Amino acid sequence: MADDLSWSDFTGGEKAHLIALHARMAKRGIAGPAVDLSDLQRKVRRIESRAERRKKSSKKK
């Protein structure tokens, strides 16, 4: 997770999506270290950046 984000900065839907993505990463991790996780990591970063933008825009108000 990004350094300046806390769990409360995410919406309920984002939290559920993050949990599901992390579960999928864990499931793939069981298959071995050679499994590519970059697609799921990219999705997590996208959700984090969306929450970061929302947090920054709310501070400006």
Backbone as a printed PyTorch tensor [residue, N CA C, xyz], in Angstrom:
tensor([[[  0.8500,  -1.1620,   0.0000],
         [  0.0000,   0.0000,   0.0000],
         [  0.8990,   1.2290,   0.0000]],

        [[  0.4320,   2.2970,  -0.6110],
         [  1.1870,   3.5390,  -0.6450],
         [  1.4150,   4.0400,   0.7810]],

        [[  2.5160,   4.7390,   0.9820],
         [  2.9330,   5.1400,   2.3240],
         [  1.9340,   6.0380,   3.0460]],

        [[  1.3430,   6.9770,   2.3470],
         [  0.4770,   7.9300,   3.0310],
         [ -1.0060,   7.5660,   2.9730]],

        [[ -1.3220,   6.3660,   2.5860],
         [ -2.7040,   5.9020,   2.5770],
         [ -2.9660,   5.0080,   3.7780]],

        [[ -4.1570,   5.1300,   4.3270],
         [ -4.5630,   4.2140,   5.3880],
         [ -5.7690,   3.4250,   4.8810]],

        [[ -6.1260,   2.4020,   5.5830],
         [ -7.2180,   1.5260,   5.1600],
         [ -8.5200,   2.3110,   5.0480]],

        [[ -8.6820,   3.3410,   5.8690],
         [ -9.9270,   4.1200,   5.8500],
         [-10.0200,   5.0430,   4.6350]],

        [[ -8.9490,   5.2130,   3.8770],
         [ -8.9820,   6.0490,   2.6790],
         [ -9.6200,   5.3380,   1.4890]],

        [[ -9.8470,   4.0540,   1.5890],
         [-10.4400,   3.2820,   0.5110],
         [-11.9460,   3.1660,   0.7170]],

        [[-12.6810,   3.0940,  -0.3900],
         [-14.1180,   2.8680,  -0.2990],
         [-14.3630,   1.3970,   0.0230]],

        [[-15.5840,   1.0700,   0.3500],
         [-15.9160,  -0.3160,   0.6550],
         [-15.6700,  -1.2470,  -0.5230]],

        [[-16.0250,  -0.7830,  -1.6950],
         [-15.7990,  -1.5840,  -2.8920],
         [-14.3270,  -1.7900,  -3.1780]],

        [[-13.5390,  -0.7360,  -2.9690],
         [-12.0900,  -0.8480,  -3.1790],
         [-11.4660,  -1.8200,  -2.1830]],

        [[-11.9370,  -1.7740,  -0.9530],
         [-11.4220,  -2.6930,   0.0620],
         [-11.7100,  -4.1420,  -0.3330]],

        [[-12.9260,  -4.3840,  -0.7780],
         [-13.2980,  -5.7420,  -1.1870],
         [-12.4630,  -6.1950,  -2.3830]],

        [[-12.2590,  -5.2830,  -3.3290],
         [-11.4710,  -5.6140,  -4.5150],
         [-10.0190,  -5.9010,  -4.1280]],

        [[ -9.4570,  -5.0900,  -3.2190],
         [ -8.0790,  -5.3100,  -2.7700],
         [ -7.9310,  -6.6600,  -2.0730]],

        [[ -8.8860,  -6.9950,  -1.2430],
         [ -8.8360,  -8.2860,  -0.5410],
         [ -8.8780,  -9.4300,  -1.5510]],

        [[ -9.7620,  -9.3100,  -2.5500],
         [ -9.8730, -10.3590,  -3.5710],
         [ -8.5790, -10.4710,  -4.3840]],

        [[ -7.9860,  -9.3330,  -4.7340],
         [ -6.7460,  -9.3580,  -5.5070],
         [ -5.6040,  -9.9780,  -4.7060]],

        [[ -5.5280,  -9.6550,  -3.4290],
         [ -4.4770, -10.2370,  -2.5970],
         [ -4.6860, -11.7410,  -2.4190]],

        [[ -5.9240, -12.1520,  -2.3310],
         [ -6.2030, -13.5930,  -2.2390],
         [ -5.7830, -14.3050,  -3.5280]],

        [[ -6.0540, -13.6810,  -4.6630],
         [ -5.6460, -14.2820,  -5.9390],
         [ -4.1210, -14.3510,  -6.0440]],

        [[ -3.4360, -13.3040,  -5.5390],
         [ -1.9630, -13.3270,  -5.5550],
         [ -1.4350, -14.4470,  -4.6730]],

        [[ -2.0620, -14.6310,  -3.5180],
         [ -1.6340, -15.6940,  -2.6120],
         [ -1.8540, -17.0660,  -3.2550]],

        [[ -2.9810, -17.2210,  -3.9260],
         [ -3.2780, -18.4890,  -4.5940],
         [ -2.2520, -18.7740,  -5.6850]],

        [[ -1.9000, -17.7500,  -6.4490],
         [ -0.8850, -17.9260,  -7.4840],
         [  0.4810, -18.1930,  -6.8640]],

        [[  0.7550, -17.5770,  -5.7280],
         [  2.0290, -17.7730,  -5.0540],
         [  2.2440, -19.2090,  -4.6220]],

        [[  1.1650, -19.9060,  -4.3200],
         [  1.2550, -21.3190,  -3.9460],
         [  1.8020, -22.1360,  -5.1120]],

        [[  1.4990, -21.7060,  -6.3330],
         [  1.9410, -22.4330,  -7.5210],
         [  3.4560, -22.3880,  -7.6870]],

        [[  4.0960, -21.4130,  -7.1050],
         [  5.5480, -21.3400,  -7.1790],
         [  6.0490, -19.9390,  -7.4440]],

        [[  7.3480, -19.7350,  -7.2750],
         [  7.9210, -18.4010,  -7.4150],
         [  8.0150, -17.9150,  -8.8580]],

        [[  7.8670, -18.7970,  -9.8290],
         [  7.9970, -18.4050, -11.2330],
         [  6.6960, -17.8560, -11.8140]],

        [[  5.6200, -17.8240, -11.0330],
         [  4.3290, -17.3620, -11.5210],
         [  4.3230, -15.8310, -11.5790]],

        [[  3.8080, -15.2990, -12.6670],
         [  3.7760, -13.8520, -12.8810],
         [  2.6030, -13.2250, -12.1280]],

        [[  2.9080, -12.2630, -11.2630],
         [  1.8850, -11.5530, -10.4960],
         [  1.7080, -10.1140, -10.9610]],

        [[  2.4230,  -9.7180, -12.0000],
         [  2.4590,  -8.3040, -12.3850],
         [  1.0900,  -7.7550, -12.7620]],

        [[  0.2250,  -8.5640, -13.3760],
         [ -1.0960,  -8.0660, -13.7500],
         [ -1.9330,  -7.7210, -12.5200]],

        [[ -1.8610,  -8.5540, -11.4990],
         [ -2.6170,  -8.2820, -10.2760],
         [ -2.0050,  -7.1160,  -9.5040]],

        [[ -0.6860,  -7.0410,  -9.4760],
         [ -0.0160,  -5.9250,  -8.7970],
         [ -0.3590,  -4.5980,  -9.4620]],

        [[ -0.4830,  -4.6110, -10.7900],
         [ -0.8430,  -3.4090, -11.5220],
         [ -2.2580,  -2.9590, -11.1450]],

        [[ -3.1730,  -3.9060, -10.9730],
         [ -4.5320,  -3.5760, -10.5650],
         [ -4.5600,  -2.9740,  -9.1620]],

        [[ -3.7440,  -3.5170,  -8.2650],
         [ -3.6660,  -2.9880,  -6.9020],
         [ -3.1270,  -1.5560,  -6.9320]],

        [[ -2.0640,  -1.3220,  -7.7120],
         [ -1.5080,   0.0300,  -7.8100],
         [ -2.5240,   1.0060,  -8.3780]],

        [[ -3.3340,   0.5560,  -9.3330],
         [ -4.3550,   1.4240,  -9.9240],
         [ -5.3890,   1.8280,  -8.8750]],

        [[ -5.8100,   0.9050,  -8.0460],
         [ -6.7750,   1.2100,  -6.9780],
         [ -6.1450,   2.1670,  -5.9720]],

        [[ -4.8820,   1.9230,  -5.6290],
         [ -4.1930,   2.8000,  -4.6810],
         [ -4.0550,   4.2150,  -5.2290]],

        [[ -3.7360,   4.3410,  -6.5040],
         [ -3.5790,   5.6760,  -7.0770],
         [ -4.9140,   6.4120,  -7.1280]],

        [[ -6.0030,   5.6730,  -7.3640],
         [ -7.3310,   6.2900,  -7.3660],
         [ -7.6640,   6.8220,  -5.9690]],

        [[ -7.3580,   6.0520,  -4.9440],
         [ -7.6150,   6.4840,  -3.5650],
         [ -6.7120,   7.6640,  -3.2070]],

        [[ -5.4830,   7.6350,  -3.6910],
         [ -4.5460,   8.7370,  -3.4320],
         [ -5.0550,  10.0390,  -4.0530]],

        [[ -5.5140,   9.9710,  -5.2990],
         [ -6.0570,  11.1710,  -5.9650],
         [ -7.2700,  11.6970,  -5.2110]],

        [[ -8.1370,  10.8010,  -4.7750],
         [ -9.3280,  11.2140,  -4.0390],
         [ -8.9450,  11.8740,  -2.7200]],

        [[ -7.9480,  11.3280,  -2.0560],
         [ -7.5150,  11.8710,  -0.7700],
         [ -6.9150,  13.2660,  -0.9630]],

        [[ -6.0960,  13.4390,  -2.0030],
         [ -5.4810,  14.7370,  -2.2720],
         [ -6.5290,  15.7730,  -2.6510]],

        [[ -7.5130,  15.3810,  -3.4280],
         [ -8.5480,  16.3390,  -3.8350],
         [ -9.4180,  16.7460,  -2.6550]],

        [[ -9.6350,  15.8680,  -1.6830],
         [-10.4320,  16.2220,  -0.5190],
         [ -9.6580,  17.1370,   0.4340]],

        [[ -8.3340,  17.0790,   0.4210],
         [ -7.5330,  17.9610,   1.2620],
         [ -7.5490,  19.3860,   0.7310]],

        [[ -7.6960,  19.5430,  -0.5860],
         [ -7.6960,  20.8760,  -1.1840],
         [ -8.9380,  21.6660,  -0.8110]],

        [[-10.0280,  20.9870,  -0.5150],
         [-11.2930,  21.6690,  -0.2100],
         [-11.2960,  22.2830,   1.1420]]])
